[in-house]
Amino acid sequence: MSGMPATRSPNRRDGRYIRPDASMTLLTMVMDQSLDEGYAAAARARGAEGRSRLPVSTRGKLVLALGLALAAVVVTVSGVTAQNDEPVLAKEHDALVQRVNDSTAAADKLQKQVEAARTQVEQEQQRAIGNGGDGGLTALNGAVGTGAVSGPGMKLVIDDAGDSGSGSAVDPRTADGFTGGRLRDRDLQLVVNGLWEAGAEAVSINGQRLTALSPIRAAGDAILVDNRPLVPPYTLLAIGDEKRLPGAFQDSMGGRYLRILQESFGIKETSSPQHSLDLPAAVGFTLRLAVPVAPDSPAPPSPSTPPSPSSSTPAGAAPSAGAKPSRTGASKP
């Protein structure tokens, strides 16, 4: 068997040899030269071909070892510090929780003491009045909230939506970050005003008796009633006519507003008439009483007596004879 010829035989008439793929110059160049000449030249200029990027000199190796050791020390110190800080943070958290629980327990104890003292004061008042049976004082205490009351009425339970973090409707109440499914202090105010409008004689929220001076405010995510935080669900008890009060509340502004919250944002609400309710007395209620005029103070001018020139009444203004001071000290027209 004969071997292959050492030279290629010409395939043109002029005796030259032409490759079969001579018409595919671009493909031939891509196959023969996979690396562009510019990249190859740049690599040769950097001296990167066939060389390692690790330092070869003794000084370079020492610098690299020192850098690695320093990084290892930093990582180790960070891990040890984080591990040592975890028990400290846990202790601080537990101490803060314990302080909150102790403060809550102390506030509850003081509230019980106040209720016991109020009961004693009421007993002393009844003993001082005598056996005449002054029912006006008892009725006044029940009306202003300083005395416990009992009677028929209605029970209203309001709770946040099941998924209070979601909601497709745009709620104008969420301007400060609250979600639409959360009950706000303003919502609770409107509902309570609706109960008063419907004819409620006494109202309490989660056991907190409301008076004419009871504030309903928000502190963070909590709703405060008389400066005491409440958590949902909110149970409102209202004493009144058990047959008329529920329907009157549904027709009031507060009842209509509550239905809008229920339909638009998923606020939960249930109401039912009650044959008998017991509402406690308000805690921390301060009466604003009138003080009698001292005997040596000058008497106010009568309506028929014109004011003296030295009077402090402005010129052209009529004297306020017969005007009675209100609870806040301002004069009623």
C-alpha positions in Angstrom: 0.0 0.0 0.0 1.5 3.3 -1.1 1.7 6.3 1.3 0.0 9.6 0.9 1.8 12.1 -1.3 4.0 14.6 0.6 2.8 17.5 -1.4 -0.6 18.5 -2.5 -1.2 18.2 -6.2 -2.3 21.4 -8.0 -5.9 21.7 -8.8 -5.8 24.6 -11.2 -4.5 24.9 -14.7 -1.7 27.3 -13.7 -0.4 24.7 -11.3 -1.4 26.3 -8.0 -3.4 24.6 -5.2 -6.6 26.2 -3.9 -8.3 25.0 -0.7 -11.8 23.7 -1.1 -13.1 26.1 1.6 -11.4 29.1 -0.1 -14.8 30.8 -0.6 -15.6 30.7 3.2 -12.9 33.0 4.5 -14.8 34.2 7.5 -15.7 30.8 8.8 -12.1 29.6 8.1 -10.7 32.5 10.1 -13.0 31.9 13.1 -12.1 28.2 13.2 -8.3 28.7 12.8 -8.1 31.8 15.1 -10.5 31.4 18.0 -8.9 34.3 19.9 -8.9 37.7 18.4 -5.5 39.1 17.7 -6.2 42.2 19.8 -6.9 40.2 22.9 -3.8 38.0 22.3 -1.7 41.1 22.0 -3.1 42.7 25.2 -2.4 39.4 27.1 1.2 39.3 25.8 1.7 43.0 26.8 0.5 42.3 30.4 2.7 39.2 30.6 -0.3 37.2 31.7 0.1 34.2 29.4 1.4 31.2 31.2 2.0 33.1 34.5 0.2 32.8 37.8 -1.3 35.8 39.6 0.0 34.7 43.0 3.1 36.5 44.2 6.3 34.6 43.6 8.7 36.8 45.7 9.2 36.2 49.5 8.0 39.7 50.3 4.8 39.3 48.3 4.0 36.0 50.0 4.5 37.6 53.4 2.2 40.4 52.5 -0.5 38.0 51.3 -0.1 35.8 54.4 -0.4 38.9 56.6 -3.6 40.1 54.8 -5.2 36.6 55.1 -4.3 36.5 58.8 -5.7 40.0 59.4 -9.0 39.1 57.7 -9.3 35.9 59.7 -8.8 37.8 63.0 -11.4 40.4 62.0 -14.0 37.7 61.2 -13.2 35.8 64.4 -13.5 38.9 66.6 -16.8 39.9 64.9 -18.2 36.4 65.5 -17.2 36.3 69.1 -18.5 39.8 69.7 -21.9 39.0 68.2 -22.1 35.8 70.2 -21.3 37.7 73.4 -23.9 40.4 72.7 -26.7 38.0 72.2 -27.1 37.1 75.9 -26.9 40.9 76.8 -29.6 41.8 74.4 -31.8 38.9 75.6 -31.3 40.1 79.2 -32.2 43.7 78.3 -35.3 42.5 76.4 -36.4 40.3 79.3 -35.8 43.1 81.8 -37.9 45.5 79.7 -40.8 43.0 79.4 -40.6 42.4 83.2 -40.8 46.2 83.8 -43.8 46.5 81.6 -45.5 43.6 83.4 -44.7 45.0 86.8 -46.0 48.5 85.8 -49.2 46.9 84.5 -49.7 44.9 87.7 -49.0 48.0 89.8 -51.6 50.0 87.8 -54.2 47.3 88.2 -53.5 47.2 92.0 -53.9 50.9 92.3 -57.1 50.8 90.3 -58.5 48.2 92.8 -57.5 50.5 95.6 -59.2 53.4 94.0 -62.4 51.4 93.6 -62.3 50.3 97.2 -61.7 53.9 98.4 -64.6 55.1 96.2 -66.9 52.5 97.7 -65.9 53.6 101.1 -66.5 57.3 100.2 -70.0 56.4 98.9 -70.8 54.6 102.1 -69.7 57.6 104.2 -71.8 59.9 102.0 -74.8 57.7 102.5 -74.2 57.6 106.2 -73.8 61.4 106.3 -77.0 62.0 104.4 -78.8 59.9 106.9 -81.8 57.6 106.3 -83.7 60.1 104.3 -82.9 58.1 101.1 -81.7 60.9 98.8 -82.0 59.2 95.5 -80.8 62.3 93.6 -77.2 61.8 94.7 -77.2 58.2 93.5 -78.8 59.1 90.2 -76.2 61.9 89.7 -73.3 59.6 90.4 -74.6 57.1 87.9 -75.2 59.8 85.3 -71.8 61.4 85.5 -70.0 58.1 85.8 -68.7 58.2 89.3 -71.1 55.4 90.4 -71.7 51.9 89.2 -74.9 51.4 87.3 -76.9 48.4 86.2 -79.8 47.9 83.7 -80.8 46.7 80.3 -79.1 47.8 77.1 -77.0 46.5 74.2 -73.6 44.9 73.6 -71.5 45.9 70.7 -68.3 44.0 69.8 -65.9 45.5 67.2 -62.8 43.9 65.9 -60.1 44.5 63.2 -60.4 42.8 59.9 -59.1 39.3 59.5 -56.3 40.4 57.2 -55.7 44.0 58.5 -52.5 44.3 56.4 -54.3 44.1 53.0 -57.1 45.9 51.3 -57.7 47.1 47.8 -59.8 50.1 48.8 -58.2 53.5 49.4 -58.7 54.5 53.0 -58.3 58.2 53.8 -57.7 57.2 57.4 -54.4 55.5 56.6 -52.4 58.7 55.9 -50.1 58.1 58.9 -49.3 54.4 58.1 -52.3 52.5 59.5 -53.9 49.9 57.3 -57.6 50.1 56.3 -58.5 46.9 58.3 -57.4 48.5 61.6 -59.9 50.3 63.8 -58.7 53.8 64.6 -59.3 56.0 67.6 -61.4 58.3 65.5 -63.6 55.4 64.4 -64.2 54.4 68.1 -65.0 58.0 68.9 -67.7 58.2 66.2 -69.2 54.8 67.3 -69.4 56.0 71.0 -71.0 59.3 69.9 -73.5 57.2 67.9 -74.4 55.3 71.1 -74.9 58.6 73.0 -77.0 59.9 70.1 -79.1 56.7 70.2 -80.1 57.3 73.8 -77.4 55.4 75.8 -77.3 56.4 79.5 -74.0 54.9 80.3 -71.2 53.4 78.1 -68.1 51.4 78.8 -65.3 50.0 76.5 -63.5 46.9 77.6 -64.5 47.6 81.2 -63.5 51.3 81.1 -66.4 53.5 82.0 -66.8 56.6 79.9 -67.7 60.0 81.2 -68.0 63.5 79.7 -64.3 64.0 80.2 -63.1 60.6 78.9 -60.6 61.0 76.0 -60.2 58.4 73.3 -56.8 58.8 71.7 -54.1 56.8 69.9 -50.6 56.1 71.0 -48.7 54.2 68.4 -50.7 51.1 67.4 -52.8 51.2 70.6 -56.0 53.0 71.4 -56.1 54.7 74.8 -59.3 55.2 76.8 -58.8 57.4 79.8 -55.0 56.9 79.2 -55.3 53.1 79.5 -54.3 51.0 76.4 -57.0 48.7 75.0 -56.5 45.7 72.7 -59.0 44.4 70.2 -61.7 43.2 70.2 -63.4 46.2 71.6 -66.5 45.4 73.7 -68.8 48.3 74.1 -71.6 48.1 76.7 -74.4 50.7 76.7 -77.2 50.9 79.1 -80.6 52.1 77.7 -83.8 50.8 76.3 -83.0 47.3 75.1 -85.7 47.4 72.4 -85.1 50.9 71.0 -81.4 51.4 71.5 -80.0 48.8 68.9 -82.3 50.2 66.1 -81.6 53.8 67.1 -77.9 53.1 67.0 -78.1 51.5 63.5 -79.8 54.7 62.3 -77.4 57.1 63.9 -74.3 58.6 62.3 -72.1 56.2 64.2 -74.0 53.2 63.1 -73.9 54.2 59.5 -70.2 54.9 59.7 -69.6 51.5 61.2 -71.5 49.8 58.4 -69.3 51.6 55.9 -66.2 50.3 57.7 -67.6 46.8 57.7 -68.5 46.8 54.0 -65.4 48.6 52.7 -62.6 47.4 54.9 -63.8 44.2 56.6 -64.2 45.6 60.1 -66.0 43.0 62.2 -69.1 44.0 64.2 -71.7 42.2 66.2 -74.4 43.7 68.3 -77.1 42.2 70.5 -79.7 43.5 73.1 -79.0 42.7 76.7 -81.5 42.2 79.5 -79.0 43.1 82.3 -75.6 44.9 82.2 -73.3 45.9 85.0 -71.1 48.9 84.3 -68.4 49.9 86.9 -67.6 53.4 88.1 -65.1 55.5 86.2 -61.5 55.4 87.6 -59.6 58.6 88.0 -62.5 60.9 87.4 -62.1 64.4 88.8 -65.2 66.5 89.4 -65.1 70.1 88.5 -67.3 71.8 91.2 -68.3 75.4 91.7 -66.8 77.2 94.7 -68.9 79.5 96.8 -68.0 83.2 96.9 -66.2 84.3 100.1 -68.2 86.5 102.5 -65.7 89.4 102.3 -65.6 89.6 98.4 -67.7 92.3 96.7 -71.0 91.2 95.4 -71.6 91.4 91.6 -73.8 94.4 90.5 -77.5 93.7 90.0 -79.2 94.0 86.6 -80.8 97.3 87.6 -77.5 98.8 88.9 -75.4 100.4 86.1 -71.7 99.7 86.2 -69.5 102.2 87.9 -67.0 104.2 85.9 -64.1 102.2 87.5 -65.6 98.9 86.2 -63.5 96.8 83.9 -66.4 96.4 81.5 -65.4 97.7 78.0 -67.2 100.8 76.7 -70.3 100.0 74.8 -70.5 96.4 76.1 -73.5 95.3 78.2 -72.8 93.9 81.6 -73.1 90.2 81.8 -75.6 90.2 84.7 -77.3 86.9 85.2 -74.7 85.0 83.1 -73.9 81.7 84.8 -70.4 80.1 84.5 -70.2 76.7 82.7 -68.2 73.7 83.7 -65.1 75.0 81.9 -65.4 78.4 83.5 -66.5 80.2 80.3 -69.7 82.2 80.3 -72.8 81.0 78.5 -74.7 83.6 76.5 
